[in-house]
Amino acid sequence: MGFWWFMFCCDLIVPLIMIAGGRLLWKHPPPGVNMVYGYRTKRSMRNADTWQFAQVYCGRIWWKVGWLLLLLSALVQLPFCRSSQTVIGGLGVALCTVQCMVMIVSVFPTERALKKNFTDAGLRK
């Protein structure tokens, strides 16, 4: 049962990071374009306007999806609390992989929104 609790906590780290990071980007985005912190792609770093838009947009996605992943991850793990360590470990790896893929996939709607709202030069449409 101890290993299950360990994996349960580990598998909630990615959704919690998405919730906290999303809220931070959404409500308190980095003030200027930088290479250290924030949603950083070529399109988002064109100018201050695209930068601000991308931080808020991606932050909202992460915040919403993070809560969904947190709930789903907890619910998926509950039926396995009495399973073997092999099953619990395999489930934990699978959950973490899916969570990371969801986090990475959030780039696509953000880039689509940037392309829809800004020209290739970074000017608002």
C-alpha positions as CSV (number, residue, x, y, z in Angstrom):
1,M,0.0,0.0,0.0
2,G,3.0,2.3,0.6
3,F,4.1,2.0,-3.0
4,W,0.6,2.9,-4.2
5,W,0.6,6.1,-2.1
6,F,4.1,7.0,-3.5
7,M,3.0,6.5,-7.1
8,F,-0.3,8.2,-6.4
9,C,1.6,11.3,-5.2
10,C,4.1,11.1,-8.1
11,D,1.4,10.9,-10.7
12,L,-0.3,14.0,-9.4
13,I,2.9,16.2,-9.8
14,V,2.4,16.9,-13.5
15,P,-1.3,18.1,-13.2
16,L,-0.3,20.2,-10.1
17,I,2.5,21.8,-12.1
18,M,0.1,22.5,-14.9
19,I,-2.4,24.1,-12.5
20,A,0.1,26.2,-10.7
21,G,2.1,27.1,-13.9
22,G,-1.1,27.8,-15.8
23,R,-2.4,30.1,-13.1
24,L,1.0,31.9,-13.0
25,L,1.2,32.4,-16.8
26,W,-2.5,33.4,-16.9
27,K,-2.6,35.9,-14.1
28,H,1.0,36.9,-13.7
29,P,2.7,36.5,-17.1
30,P,6.4,37.3,-17.5
31,P,6.6,41.0,-18.1
32,G,8.8,40.9,-21.2
33,V,10.0,38.5,-23.9
34,N,12.7,36.3,-22.4
35,M,14.5,33.0,-23.0
36,V,14.1,31.7,-19.4
37,Y,10.5,31.6,-18.3
38,G,7.1,31.4,-20.1
39,Y,5.6,30.0,-23.2
40,R,8.5,30.3,-25.7
41,T,8.1,29.7,-29.4
42,K,9.3,31.6,-32.4
43,R,5.8,33.0,-33.0
44,S,5.1,33.9,-29.3
45,M,8.4,35.8,-29.1
46,R,7.9,38.1,-32.1
47,N,7.0,41.1,-29.9
48,A,5.5,42.1,-26.6
49,D,1.9,41.7,-27.9
50,T,2.3,38.2,-29.1
51,W,4.3,37.3,-26.0
52,Q,1.5,38.5,-23.7
53,F,-1.2,36.8,-25.7
54,A,0.6,33.5,-25.7
55,Q,1.3,33.5,-22.0
56,V,-2.4,34.2,-21.1
57,Y,-3.8,31.7,-23.7
58,C,-1.4,28.9,-22.8
59,G,-1.9,29.6,-19.1
60,R,-5.7,29.2,-19.3
61,I,-5.3,25.9,-21.2
62,W,-2.9,24.5,-18.7
63,W,-5.0,25.6,-15.7
64,K,-8.2,24.0,-17.1
65,V,-6.5,20.9,-18.4
66,G,-4.5,20.5,-15.3
67,W,-7.6,20.2,-13.1
68,L,-9.1,17.7,-15.5
69,L,-5.9,15.6,-15.5
70,L,-5.7,15.8,-11.7
71,L,-9.2,14.4,-11.3
72,L,-8.8,11.8,-14.0
73,S,-5.4,10.7,-12.7
74,A,-6.8,10.2,-9.2
75,L,-9.8,8.3,-10.4
76,V,-7.8,6.0,-12.6
77,Q,-5.4,5.1,-9.8
78,L,-8.1,4.4,-7.1
79,P,-9.1,0.9,-8.3
80,F,-5.5,-0.3,-8.3
81,C,-4.7,0.5,-4.6
82,R,-4.5,-3.2,-3.8
83,S,-2.6,-4.3,-6.9
84,S,0.9,-5.6,-7.2
85,Q,3.9,-3.2,-7.4
86,T,4.4,-4.2,-11.0
87,V,0.9,-3.2,-12.0
88,I,1.0,0.0,-9.9
89,G,4.4,1.0,-11.4
90,G,3.2,0.3,-15.0
91,L,0.1,2.3,-14.5
92,G,2.2,5.2,-13.0
93,V,4.5,5.3,-16.0
94,A,1.6,5.2,-18.4
95,L,-0.2,8.0,-16.6
96,C,2.9,10.2,-16.4
97,T,3.5,9.6,-20.1
98,V,-0.1,10.6,-21.1
99,Q,0.1,13.7,-18.8
100,C,3.4,14.8,-20.4
101,M,1.9,14.3,-23.9
102,V,-1.1,16.4,-23.0
103,M,1.1,19.1,-21.7
104,I,3.1,19.1,-24.9
105,V,0.0,19.0,-27.1
106,S,-1.1,22.3,-25.5
107,V,1.4,24.0,-27.9
108,F,-0.9,23.3,-30.9
109,P,-4.0,25.3,-29.9
110,T,-1.8,28.1,-28.6
111,E,0.1,28.4,-31.9
112,R,-3.2,28.1,-33.8
113,A,-4.6,31.0,-31.7
114,L,-1.5,33.1,-32.3
115,K,-1.7,32.5,-36.1
116,K,-5.4,33.4,-36.1
117,N,-4.9,36.6,-34.1
118,F,-1.6,37.9,-35.5
119,T,0.1,38.2,-38.8
120,D,3.5,36.6,-39.5
121,A,5.1,39.9,-38.7
122,G,3.5,39.9,-35.2
123,L,0.8,42.5,-35.9
124,R,-2.7,42.0,-34.7
125,K,-5.2,41.1,-37.4
